Amino acid sequence: MPDFLARDPSMPDACWQLCLYPGGKRPENANNVSLFLKMSATSPLKEVIVKAEYRFFFLDEDDEVKFSNVNIGDFHAKPPKGGHSWGLRNIPRQKVQNSIRADHSLVISCTIELLPDAGRIPCKRVEPTALIITDMAEVSRVHMQNELAMFTGTESAPHSDLTVAVGPKDDRVVFAVHKYKLITHSDVFCAMLEHDMEESKTNTIVIEEFSHTAVKIMLTFIYTGAISPHELELEDASDVMQLAEKYNIPALKTMCEQDLISRVCAANVVDCMELADYHHASHLYEHCLDFMNANRCDTLNMESWSALKDRNPRLSSSIMERMIRSDHSNSPPVKKSRL
């Protein structure tokens, strides 16, 4: 005996219906009562997929709960049938009899809570770099601009007392900087400049193995504590992370991760994953894994994925293993029943 249809304006593509079978839905349920919640598409041509927690309550004369049950169901209505039901096949008759009212009616309350499908939402919480937040936002911006004005990114800067020379000897790019800034933000630079080392004698730090773009990003971060939006290209990210590790500036590495996470897409997710694996960038790694898992069919058919399998079978195997484990962990939960 199907009940009336219920709809919610927030979900116009679906309608809900309680279906009670006093004699059981099927012959094997004949000695029990069956109760189902049915979700139907409002259009016979539409496919609707909904994950929901639904709760059944049998209420007595005083609206006290005499029987209850909570379950989670993946409702999938698709043409031509257009409906999908979840519920209970075998509710003992005595449970129902205890809820019958004096007028021989049975009052059933059903609440439905829509649940997000985590497998379709690639998101990851990233612990932000610790920041001092005040109400003086405008002052903070001015302060940052003044700091950046001290680092011009050229061979000259106001009151500079140190140069950073980047690249091979015959093709170097030179940045004029201030010792106290580097000493304050890196214990490695501090050791170079406060002890009897070549850098402290010549007032020059030579960095040959990294690109001048990556070094400029590092120096800008030391002065301002930030990376300009989209300044970090993927091809420079590896150098910047290595610089952060070499000179022990962990906040720079975290900022790189945050910047790359905001730009992960199908075209670069495999490269970002390999970068994260190489540099042990756990936040970026987990975000890329979630993205690849949520877009599995597309990812596994990309040329970049095939290339990764050839050059880095360890990483590709690890990714596949995590995807398989994710499948098991996302399996529908065991039904909870109070029968």
DRENDO-1510 file (C-alpha; in Angstrom, 1 decimal, always signed):
<recs>
REC; n; res; u; v; w
REC; 1; MET; +0.0; +0.0; +0.0 .
REC; 2; PRO; +2.1; +2.9; -1.3 .
REC; 3; ASP; +1.7; +6.2; +0.5 .
REC; 4; PHE; +1.5; +9.7; -1.0 .
REC; 5; LEU; +4.4; +11.3; -2.9 .
REC; 6; ALA; +6.6; +13.8; -1.1 .
REC; 7; ARG; +8.8; +16.3; -2.8 .
REC; 8; ASP; +11.4; +18.9; -1.7 .
REC; 9; PRO; +11.9; +22.1; -3.6 .
REC; 10; SER; +15.7; +21.8; -3.1 .
REC; 11; MET; +15.7; +18.6; -5.1 .
REC; 12; PRO; +13.2; +18.9; -7.9 .
REC; 13; ASP; +14.4; +15.9; -9.8 .
REC; 14; ALA; +13.2; +13.4; -7.2 .
REC; 15; CYS; +10.1; +12.4; -5.2 .
REC; 16; TRP; +9.8; +10.1; -2.2 .
REC; 17; GLN; +7.2; +7.5; -1.3 .
REC; 18; LEU; +6.7; +5.2; +1.7 .
REC; 19; CYS; +5.5; +1.7; +0.8 .
REC; 20; LEU; +4.0; -0.5; +3.5 .
REC; 21; TYR; +3.2; -4.2; +2.9 .
REC; 22; PRO; +1.2; -5.6; +5.9 .
REC; 23; GLY; +1.6; -9.1; +4.6 .
REC; 24; GLY; +5.2; -8.8; +3.5 .
REC; 25; LYS; +6.4; -7.7; +0.1 .
REC; 26; ARG; +7.2; -11.2; -1.2 .
REC; 27; PRO; +6.0; -14.7; -0.3 .
REC; 28; GLU; +9.1; -15.4; +1.8 .
REC; 29; ASN; +8.1; -12.3; +3.9 .
REC; 30; ALA; +4.5; -13.4; +4.5 .
REC; 31; ASN; +4.7; -13.7; +8.3 .
REC; 32; ASN; +6.2; -10.2; +8.6 .
REC; 33; VAL; +5.6; -6.6; +7.6 .
REC; 34; SER; +7.7; -4.9; +5.0 .
REC; 35; LEU; +8.4; -1.2; +4.8 .
REC; 36; PHE; +10.3; +0.6; +2.0 .
REC; 37; LEU; +11.3; +4.1; +1.1 .
REC; 38; LYS; +11.1; +4.6; -2.7 .
REC; 39; MET; +12.9; +7.4; -4.6 .
REC; 40; SER; +11.5; +8.1; -8.1 .
REC; 41; ALA; +12.7; +10.5; -10.8 .
REC; 42; THR; +10.1; +13.2; -11.6 .
REC; 43; SER; +10.8; +12.6; -15.3 .
REC; 44; PRO; +10.9; +9.0; -16.8 .
REC; 45; LEU; +13.8; +10.1; -19.0 .
REC; 46; LYS; +16.0; +11.3; -16.1 .
REC; 47; GLU; +18.6; +9.3; -14.2 .
REC; 48; VAL; +18.9; +10.4; -10.5 .
REC; 49; ILE; +21.5; +9.2; -8.0 .
REC; 50; VAL; +21.1; +10.1; -4.4 .
REC; 51; LYS; +22.8; +8.9; -1.2 .
REC; 52; ALA; +20.6; +9.4; +1.9 .
REC; 53; GLU; +20.2; +8.4; +5.5 .
REC; 54; TYR; +16.6; +7.5; +6.2 .
REC; 55; ARG; +15.0; +6.9; +9.6 .
REC; 56; PHE; +11.7; +5.0; +10.2 .
REC; 57; PHE; +9.7; +5.7; +13.4 .
REC; 58; PHE; +6.4; +4.0; +14.5 .
REC; 59; LEU; +4.6; +6.4; +16.8 .
REC; 60; ASP; +2.0; +5.4; +19.4 .
REC; 61; GLU; -1.0; +7.4; +20.7 .
REC; 62; ASP; +1.3; +9.8; +22.6 .
REC; 63; ASP; +3.6; +10.1; +19.7 .
REC; 64; GLU; +6.2; +8.1; +21.5 .
REC; 65; VAL; +8.5; +6.0; +19.4 .
REC; 66; LYS; +7.7; +2.3; +19.7 .
REC; 67; PHE; +10.0; +1.1; +16.9 .
REC; 68; SER; +12.8; +2.8; +14.9 .
REC; 69; ASN; +15.3; +2.0; +12.3 .
REC; 70; VAL; +18.2; +3.9; +10.7 .
REC; 71; ASN; +19.8; +3.0; +7.4 .
REC; 72; ILE; +21.9; +4.6; +4.6 .
REC; 73; GLY; +20.9; +3.8; +1.0 .
REC; 74; ASP; +22.3; +4.6; -2.4 .
REC; 75; PHE; +19.1; +5.4; -4.4 .
REC; 76; HIS; +19.6; +5.1; -8.1 .
REC; 77; ALA; +16.5; +5.8; -10.4 .
REC; 78; LYS; +17.2; +5.3; -14.1 .
REC; 79; PRO; +15.0; +4.8; -17.2 .
REC; 80; PRO; +12.8; +3.0; -17.9 .
REC; 81; LYS; +12.0; +1.9; -14.4 .
REC; 82; GLY; +12.6; +5.3; -12.8 .
REC; 83; GLY; +12.6; +4.2; -9.2 .
REC; 84; HIS; +14.7; +2.6; -6.5 .
REC; 85; SER; +13.7; +1.4; -3.0 .
REC; 86; TRP; +15.5; +0.7; +0.2 .
REC; 87; GLY; +14.0; -0.6; +3.4 .
REC; 88; LEU; +13.1; -3.5; +5.7 .
REC; 89; ARG; +11.6; -6.8; +4.4 .
REC; 90; ASN; +11.0; -8.5; +7.7 .
REC; 91; ILE; +9.6; -6.4; +10.6 .
REC; 92; PRO; +8.1; -8.8; +13.2 .
REC; 93; ARG; +4.3; -8.3; +13.3 .
REC; 94; GLN; +4.4; -7.9; +17.1 .
REC; 95; LYS; +6.6; -4.7; +16.6 .
REC; 96; VAL; +3.9; -3.3; +14.4 .
REC; 97; GLN; +1.0; -4.4; +16.7 .
REC; 98; ASN; +2.6; -2.5; +19.6 .
REC; 99; SER; +2.3; +0.7; +17.6 .
REC; 100; ILE; -1.3; +0.3; +16.5 .
REC; 101; ARG; -3.5; +3.2; +17.9 .
REC; 102; ALA; -7.0; +2.9; +19.3 .
REC; 103; ASP; -8.5; +3.9; +16.0 .
REC; 104; HIS; -6.6; +1.0; +14.4 .
REC; 105; SER; -4.3; +3.4; +12.6 .
REC; 106; LEU; -0.5; +3.1; +12.2 .
REC; 107; VAL; +1.5; +6.4; +12.2 .
REC; 108; ILE; +4.9; +6.1; +10.5 .
REC; 109; SER; +7.3; +9.0; +10.5 .
REC; 110; CYS; +10.2; +9.0; +8.1 .
REC; 111; THR; +13.1; +11.6; +8.0 .
REC; 112; ILE; +15.5; +11.7; +5.0 .
REC; 113; GLU; +18.9; +13.4; +5.2 .
REC; 114; LEU; +20.8; +13.7; +1.9 .
REC; 115; LEU; +24.5; +12.8; +2.2 .
REC; 116; PRO; +27.3; +14.1; +0.0 .
REC; 117; ASP; +29.0; +11.5; -2.2 .
REC; 118; ALA; +32.6; +11.8; -1.1 .
REC; 119; GLY; +33.8; +10.0; -4.1 .
REC; 120; ARG; +32.5; +12.8; -6.3 .
REC; 121; ILE; +33.9; +15.7; -4.4 .
REC; 122; PRO; +37.7; +15.9; -4.6 .
REC; 123; CYS; +38.6; +18.0; -1.6 .
REC; 124; LYS; +41.2; +17.9; +1.1 .
REC; 125; ARG; +41.8; +19.9; +4.3 .
REC; 126; VAL; +45.2; +21.5; +4.2 .
REC; 127; GLU; +46.7; +22.8; +7.4 .
REC; 128; PRO; +47.6; +26.4; +6.6 .
REC; 129; THR; +50.9; +28.0; +7.5 .
REC; 130; ALA; +50.6; +29.7; +10.8 .
REC; 131; LEU; +49.7; +33.4; +10.3 .
REC; 132; ILE; +49.2; +36.3; +12.7 .
REC; 133; ILE; +45.8; +37.6; +11.9 .
REC; 134; THR; +44.9; +41.1; +13.1 .
REC; 135; ASP; +42.2; +43.7; +12.2 .
REC; 136; MET; +44.9; +45.9; +10.6 .
REC; 137; ALA; +44.6; +44.3; +7.2 .
REC; 138; GLU; +45.5; +47.5; +5.3 .
REC; 139; VAL; +48.6; +48.1; +7.5 .
REC; 140; SER; +49.7; +44.5; +6.8 .
REC; 141; ARG; +49.5; +45.1; +3.0 .
REC; 142; VAL; +51.5; +48.3; +3.2 .
REC; 143; HIS; +54.1; +46.5; +5.3 .
REC; 144; MET; +54.3; +43.7; +2.7 .
REC; 145; GLN; +54.7; +46.3; -0.1 .
REC; 146; ASN; +57.5; +48.0; +1.9 .
REC; 147; GLU; +59.3; +44.7; +2.5 .
REC; 148; LEU; +59.1; +43.8; -1.2 .
REC; 149; ALA; +60.4; +47.3; -2.1 .
REC; 150; MET; +63.6; +46.4; -0.3 .
REC; 151; PHE; +64.0; +43.4; -2.5 .
REC; 152; THR; +64.0; +44.7; -6.1 .
REC; 153; GLY; +65.0; +41.4; -7.8 .
REC; 154; THR; +68.0; +43.2; -9.3 .
REC; 155; GLU; +71.7; +43.8; -8.7 .
REC; 156; SER; +70.9; +46.8; -6.6 .
REC; 157; ALA; +68.6; +47.4; -3.6 .
REC; 158; PRO; +68.4; +50.0; -0.9 .
REC; 159; HIS; +71.0; +49.3; +1.9 .
REC; 160; SER; +71.7; +45.8; +0.6 .
REC; 161; ASP; +74.8; +44.1; +2.0 .
REC; 162; LEU; +74.8; +40.7; +0.3 .
REC; 163; THR; +74.4; +39.3; -3.2 .
REC; 164; VAL; +73.0; +36.0; -4.3 .
REC; 165; ALA; +74.5; +34.9; -7.6 .
REC; 166; VAL; +72.5; +32.3; -9.4 .
REC; 167; GLY; +73.5; +30.0; -12.3 .
REC; 168; PRO; +76.8; +29.0; -14.0 .
REC; 169; LYS; +79.7; +31.4; -13.8 .
REC; 170; ASP; +79.4; +32.7; -17.4 .
REC; 171; ASP; +75.7; +33.3; -17.2 .
REC; 172; ARG; +74.8; +34.4; -13.7 .
REC; 173; VAL; +71.8; +36.4; -12.4 .
REC; 174; VAL; +72.6; +38.5; -9.3 .
REC; 175; PHE; +70.1; +39.6; -6.6 .
REC; 176; ALA; +71.0; +42.2; -4.1 .
REC; 177; VAL; +69.6; +41.3; -0.6 .
REC; 178; HIS; +69.9; +42.0; +3.1 .
REC; 179; LYS; +71.8; +39.6; +5.4 .
REC; 180; TYR; +69.4; +40.0; +8.3 .
REC; 181; LYS; +66.5; +38.8; +6.2 .
REC; 182; LEU; +68.1; +35.6; +5.2 .
REC; 183; ILE; +69.6; +35.0; +8.7 .
REC; 184; THR; +66.2; +35.5; +10.3 .
REC; 185; HIS; +64.3; +33.0; +8.1 .
REC; 186; SER; +66.9; +30.3; +7.5 .
REC; 187; ASP; +69.3; +28.7; +10.0 .
REC; 188; VAL; +71.3; +27.4; +7.0 .
REC; 189; PHE; +71.9; +30.9; +5.7 .
REC; 190; CYS; +72.5; +32.0; +9.3 .
REC; 191; ALA; +75.3; +29.4; +9.6 .
REC; 192; MET; +76.9; +30.6; +6.3 .
REC; 193; LEU; +76.9; +34.2; +7.2 .
REC; 194; GLU; +77.7; +34.2; +10.9 .
REC; 195; HIS; +80.6; +31.8; +10.8 .
REC; 196; ASP; +84.0; +31.9; +9.1 .
REC; 197; MET; +82.8; +30.6; +5.8 .
REC; 198; GLU; +83.4; +31.8; +2.2 .
REC; 199; GLU; +79.9; +33.4; +2.0 .
REC; 200; SER; +80.6; +35.6; +5.1 .
REC; 201; LYS; +84.0; +36.7; +3.7 .
REC; 202; THR; +82.8; +37.6; +0.2 .
REC; 203; ASN; +79.3; +38.7; +1.1 .
REC; 204; THR; +78.1; +36.5; -1.8 .
REC; 205; ILE; +76.1; +33.3; -1.8 .
REC; 206; VAL; +76.5; +31.3; -5.0 .
REC; 207; ILE; +73.6; +29.0; -6.1 .
REC; 208; GLU; +74.5; +27.2; -9.3 .
REC; 209; GLU; +72.1; +24.2; -9.4 .
REC; 210; PHE; +68.8; +26.0; -9.4 .
REC; 211; SER; +67.0; +28.3; -11.8 .
REC; 212; HIS; +67.0; +32.1; -11.2 .
REC; 213; THR; +63.2; +32.0; -11.3 .
REC; 214; ALA; +63.0; +29.6; -8.4 .
REC; 215; VAL; +65.6; +31.5; -6.4 .
REC; 216; LYS; +63.7; +34.7; -6.9 .
REC; 217; ILE; +60.5; +33.1; -5.7 .
REC; 218; MET; +62.4; +31.9; -2.5 .
REC; 219; LEU; +63.8; +35.3; -1.9 .
REC; 220; THR; +60.5; +37.0; -2.4 .
REC; 221; PHE; +58.9; +34.6; +0.1 .
REC; 222; ILE; +61.7; +35.4; +2.6 .
REC; 223; TYR; +60.8; +39.1; +2.3 .
REC; 224; THR; +57.0; +38.9; +2.1 .
REC; 225; GLY; +56.0; +35.5; +3.4 .
REC; 226; ALA; +53.9; +34.9; +0.3 .
REC; 227; ILE; +54.0; +33.6; -3.3 .
REC; 228; SER; +52.3; +35.8; -5.9 .
REC; 229; PRO; +49.2; +34.1; -7.3 .
REC; 230; HIS; +50.1; +31.8; -10.2 .
REC; 231; GLU; +53.8; +32.9; -10.1 .
REC; 232; LEU; +54.8; +29.4; -9.4 .
REC; 233; GLU; +54.9; +27.4; -12.6 .
REC; 234; LEU; +55.0; +23.6; -12.3 .
REC; 235; GLU; +58.4; +23.4; -14.0 .
REC; 236; ASP; +59.8; +25.7; -11.2 .
REC; 237; ALA; +58.0; +24.0; -8.3 .
REC; 238; SER; +60.5; +21.2; -7.9 .
REC; 239; ASP; +63.4; +23.7; -7.7 .
REC; 240; VAL; +61.5; +25.8; -5.2 .
REC; 241; MET; +60.7; +22.8; -3.0 .
REC; 242; GLN; +64.3; +21.7; -3.2 .
REC; 243; LEU; +65.5; +25.2; -2.2 .
REC; 244; ALA; +63.0; +25.1; +0.8 .
REC; 245; GLU; +64.5; +21.8; +1.9 .
REC; 246; LYS; +68.2; +22.8; +1.3 .
REC; 247; TYR; +67.9; +26.0; +3.2 .
REC; 248; ASN; +65.4; +24.7; +5.8 .
REC; 249; ILE; +62.5; +27.0; +5.0 .
REC; 250; PRO; +59.5; +24.6; +5.7 .
REC; 251; ALA; +56.9; +27.4; +5.4 .
REC; 252; LEU; +58.0; +27.9; +1.7 .
REC; 253; LYS; +57.4; +24.3; +0.9 .
REC; 254; THR; +54.0; +24.4; +2.5 .
REC; 255; MET; +53.1; +27.5; +0.5 .
REC; 256; CYS; +54.2; +25.8; -2.7 .
REC; 257; GLU; +51.9; +22.9; -1.8 .
REC; 258; GLN; +48.9; +25.2; -1.2 .
REC; 259; ASP; +49.5; +27.0; -4.4 .
REC; 260; LEU; +49.7; +23.8; -6.5 .
REC; 261; ILE; +46.7; +22.2; -4.8 .
REC; 262; SER; +44.6; +25.2; -5.9 .
REC; 263; ARG; +45.6; +24.5; -9.5 .
REC; 264; VAL; +45.5; +20.7; -9.8 .
REC; 265; CYS; +43.5; +19.7; -12.9 .
REC; 266; ALA; +43.3; +16.7; -15.2 .
REC; 267; ALA; +46.1; +18.0; -17.4 .
REC; 268; ASN; +48.6; +18.3; -14.6 .
REC; 269; VAL; +47.5; +15.9; -11.8 .
REC; 270; VAL; +49.9; +13.1; -12.7 .
REC; 271; ASP; +52.9; +15.5; -12.8 .
REC; 272; CYS; +51.8; +17.1; -9.5 .
REC; 273; MET; +51.5; +13.6; -8.0 .
REC; 274; GLU; +55.0; +12.7; -9.1 .
REC; 275; LEU; +56.3; +16.0; -7.7 .
REC; 276; ALA; +54.6; +15.4; -4.4 .
REC; 277; ASP; +55.9; +11.9; -4.1 .
REC; 278; TYR; +59.5; +13.0; -4.9 .
REC; 279; HIS; +59.4; +15.8; -2.3 .
REC; 280; HIS; +57.3; +14.0; +0.3 .
REC; 281; ALA; +54.7; +16.7; +0.0 .
REC; 282; SER; +51.9; +14.8; +1.8 .
REC; 283; HIS; +49.1; +17.4; +1.5 .
REC; 284; LEU; +49.6; +17.7; -2.3 .
REC; 285; TYR; +50.0; +13.9; -2.6 .
REC; 286; GLU; +46.7; +13.2; -0.9 .
REC; 287; HIS; +44.9; +15.9; -2.8 .
REC; 288; CYS; +46.1; +14.5; -6.2 .
REC; 289; LEU; +45.2; +11.0; -5.1 .
REC; 290; ASP; +41.6; +12.1; -4.3 .
REC; 291; PHE; +41.4; +13.9; -7.6 .
REC; 292; MET; +42.6; +10.9; -9.5 .
REC; 293; ASN; +40.3; +8.6; -7.7 .
REC; 294; ALA; +37.3; +10.8; -8.3 .
REC; 295; ASN; +38.2; +11.1; -12.0 .
REC; 296; ARG; +39.5; +7.5; -12.3 .
REC; 297; CYS; +38.3; +6.7; -15.8 .
REC; 298; ASP; +39.7; +9.8; -17.3 .
REC; 299; THR; +43.0; +9.6; -15.4 .
REC; 300; LEU; +43.7; +6.0; -16.3 .
REC; 301; ASN; +43.2; +6.7; -20.0 .
REC; 302; MET; +45.6; +9.7; -20.2 .
REC; 303; GLU; +49.0; +9.5; -21.9 .
REC; 304; SER; +50.6; +11.0; -18.8 .
REC; 305; TRP; +49.4; +8.0; -16.8 .
REC; 306; SER; +50.8; +5.6; -19.3 .
REC; 307; ALA; +54.1; +7.4; -19.2 .
REC; 308; LEU; +54.2; +7.4; -15.4 .
REC; 309; LYS; +53.7; +3.6; -15.4 .
REC; 310; ASP; +56.7; +3.2; -17.6 .
REC; 311; ARG; +59.1; +5.6; -15.8 .
REC; 312; ASN; +57.9; +5.1; -12.2 .
REC; 313; PRO; +56.2; +1.7; -11.7 .
REC; 314; ARG; +56.6; +2.0; -7.9 .
REC; 315; LEU; +54.5; +5.1; -7.7 .
REC; 316; SER; +51.9; +4.0; -10.2 .
REC; 317; SER; +51.5; +0.7; -8.3 .
REC; 318; SER; +51.1; +2.6; -5.0 .
REC; 319; ILE; +48.4; +4.8; -6.5 .
REC; 320; MET; +46.4; +1.9; -7.8 .
REC; 321; GLU; +46.7; +0.1; -4.5 .
REC; 322; ARG; +45.3; +3.2; -2.7 .
REC; 323; MET; +42.5; +3.4; -5.2 .
REC; 324; ILE; +41.5; -0.2; -4.6 .
REC; 325; ARG; +41.7; +0.3; -0.8 .
REC; 326; SER; +39.5; +3.3; -1.2 .
REC; 327; ASP; +36.9; +1.2; -3.1 .
REC; 328; HIS; +36.7; -1.1; -0.1 .
REC; 329; SER; +36.5; +1.6; +2.5 .
REC; 330; ASN; +33.7; +3.4; +0.5 .
REC; 331; SER; +31.6; +0.2; +0.3 .
REC; 332; PRO; +28.0; +0.7; +1.6 .
REC; 333; PRO; +27.8; +0.4; +5.3 .
REC; 334; VAL; +26.3; -2.6; +7.0 .
REC; 335; LYS; +22.7; -2.0; +7.7 .
REC; 336; LYS; +21.9; -1.1; +11.3 .
REC; 337; SER; +18.7; -2.5; +12.7 .
REC; 338; ARG; +16.9; -2.6; +16.0 .
REC; 339; LEU; +14.7; -5.5; +15.1 .
</recs>
